Amino acid sequence: MSTFMIEPGARLAGRYRLDELVSETSGAALWKATDETLARLVAVWTFADGFPRTGEVVRAARAASRVADARVTQVFDADDSGPTAYVVEEWVVGRSLTELLAQGPLEPERAAGLIAEAAEAVAAANATGIYHLSLSPSKLMWSAGGAVKVTGIGVDAALRGITAPQPALADAQGLGRLMYAALTAHWPGGEQSGLRPAPLVSGRPCEPSQIRAGIPSRLNDVACRAAFQTHGRSGPLASAQAIADALADVPRLVPMPTAPTGTPAAPPREQGTSRETGELPTPRRAAPPPRSHRDALRPSPSSSRITKALVGVVALLVFVAVVLGAWTLGSVMSDSNEAGSDPGTGEDQQQASTDNEPELVVLEPQGAAGFNPETGDDEHSDKAPNAIDGDPSTRWNTTGYAQPDFGGLKSGVGLILDMGEPVELHEVTIDFGGGPYDFEVRVGDQAEQSALTPAAAESGASGEVTVRLAEPTTGQYVVVWFTNELPPDGGGAYRGTINEVELRGNT
């Protein structure tokens, strides 16, 4: 039995420093860590004593390390020969498909290009006998460098003990469901995915084109042939390679994130046919008319002289009218001032009104903690200061729950900020890092659920969100309260995460 203490700051193999616990699931823990030898961030899996599948995970990781495709998460190290077994993987920075779909489905061509990339990566892994078996939107990433990444190949199935009698078919159906999700922002499966479930007709999910207009019939056909194994035009798509072949000619457009809430969306790019750029050629300018035609349109000399004379008369009349108008306006304004009219009107008055509005200042919390009044369990209060330290690379998160509805144990959890004294709160900016989240901002003078009043609420929020209260609210305590459901954390659990909170108002 291992006596090694696995906690933040611990080192494995003398080089991997465990910095932050990301998630825990059934005896396996995922850490954000630093490879001190190469000075880079890595992801490290560690395993509790008695975890039954440690050997399988290490073997699967070693096998996955041999997949020669940059779109598959790289495995750097895996060892179970020492007192503490571990797996070291690439730390992927970016946005998952779940996050990309938080504000709606992708453009059809963009969705197809994304799934084509994923299908080629999964096909490369399948060719070496490695399968995913649990593809979900959280496993398909768009990295910060603009590359597609499929995470969890081989390792996820071993961690959860997932097997399939036809693994190639299971991965094909997983890719089909990802394409369905990318086209519609709905998930056509019973398992939780962070997306809305697909609407059903006669107990079966609707086809993508029944949910969203404008999906090309070809892409609708590919999604259904893969996700539902329907025959479509040419029979089911029963492997990742078959899906990659079906989408081989689609443009590979980077899945850019949707426009943030409150900002006007950029006009849609014109769709094209180039595999590299997706752009259409610039249309040629129309040729000028023949010279004889232009000569026919030119006025004769005599008509030109008459036109010039008329223009001169009109110009003289306009000049006289302007002079008379200026004299009249000056007289009226002079009389008005002499009569005691107030010069502070119009734009001056509007500016004065704006100047009278109080200028908001950043309010500094004196402390932060996890807030779980219904069951009293600690919600990682030790990490709470990370949400107010001014560094968005650190974060606070809730406990990991087995179900998105807080494990069915409570109606919500949150992060509570102690301002030290009552403050007048006007607006809050929250950097969630991911999502989507339904949440409330609650304010009160006591750190008790009954004393905290909802002051604002948002639904489907992700990334950085600014909430302006309808009315300024005064209190010593401010709570960001998660409601309804939490999104998946990518490690098999559901949790809420806050990178940073900034409060603005008046003291």
Stockholm file with secondary structure:
# STOCKHOLM 1.0

chainA/1-507         MSTFMIEPGARLAGRYRLDELVSETSGAALWKATDETLARLVAVWTFADGFPRTGEVVRAARAASRVADARVTQVFDADDSGPTAYVVEEWVVGRSLTELLAQGPLEPERAAGLIAEAAEAVAAANATGIYHLSLSPSKLMWSAGGAVKVTGIGVDAALRGITAPQPALADAQGLGRLMYAALTAHWPGGEQSGLRPAPLVSGRPCEPSQIRAGIPSRLNDVACRAAFQTHGRSGPLASAQAIADALADVPRLVPMPTAPTGTPAAPPREQGTSRETGELPTPRRAAPPPRSHRDALRPSPSSSRITKALVGVVALLVFVAVVLGAWTLGSVMSDSNEAGSDPGTGEDQQQASTDNEPELVVLEPQGAAGFNPETGDDEHSDKAPNAIDGDPSTRWNTTGYAQPDFGGLKSGVGLILDMGEPVELHEVTIDFGGGPYDFEVRVGDQAEQSALTPAAAESGASGEVTVRLAEPTTGQYVVVWFTNELPPDGGGAYRGTINEVELRGNT
#=GR chainA/1-507 SS CCCCCCSTTCEETTTEEEEEEEEEETTEEEEEEEETTTTEEEEEEEECTTCTTHHHHHHHHHHHTTCCCTTBCCEEEEECSSSSCEEEEECCCEEEHHHHTTTSCCCHHHHHHHHHHHHHHHHHHHTTTCCCSCCCGGGEEEETTSCEEECCTTHHHHHHTCCCSSHHHHHHHHHHHHHHHHHHSEECSSSCCSSEECCEETTEECCHHHHSTTCCHHHHHHHHHHHSCCCTTTCCCCSHHHHHHHTTTSCCCCCCCCCCTTSCCCCCCCCCCCTTTCCCCCCCCCCCCCHHHHHHHSCCHHHHHHHHHHHHHHHHHHHHHHHHHHHHHHHHHHHHHHTTCCSCCTHHHHHHHHHHSCCCEEECCSEEEEECTTTCCCCCGGGGGGGGSSCTTSCEECCCBSSTTGGGTCSEEEEEEEEEEEEEEEEEEEECSSCCEEEEEEEESSSSGGGCEEEEEEEEECSEEEEEEEEEEEEEEEEEEEESCCCBCSSSCBCCEESEEEEEEEC
#=GC SS_cons         CCCCCCSTTCEETTTEEEEEEEEEETTEEEEEEEETTTTEEEEEEEECTTCTTHHHHHHHHHHHTTCCCTTBCCEEEEECSSSSCEEEEECCCEEEHHHHTTTSCCCHHHHHHHHHHHHHHHHHHHTTTCCCSCCCGGGEEEETTSCEEECCTTHHHHHHTCCCSSHHHHHHHHHHHHHHHHHHSEECSSSCCSSEECCEETTEECCHHHHSTTCCHHHHHHHHHHHSCCCTTTCCCCSHHHHHHHTTTSCCCCCCCCCCTTSCCCCCCCCCCCTTTCCCCCCCCCCCCCHHHHHHHSCCHHHHHHHHHHHHHHHHHHHHHHHHHHHHHHHHHHHHHHTTCCSCCTHHHHHHHHHHSCCCEEECCSEEEEECTTTCCCCCGGGGGGGGSSCTTSCEECCCBSSTTGGGTCSEEEEEEEEEEEEEEEEEEEECSSCCEEEEEEEESSSSGGGCEEEEEEEEECSEEEEEEEEEEEEEEEEEEEESCCCBCSSSCBCCEESEEEEEEEC
//
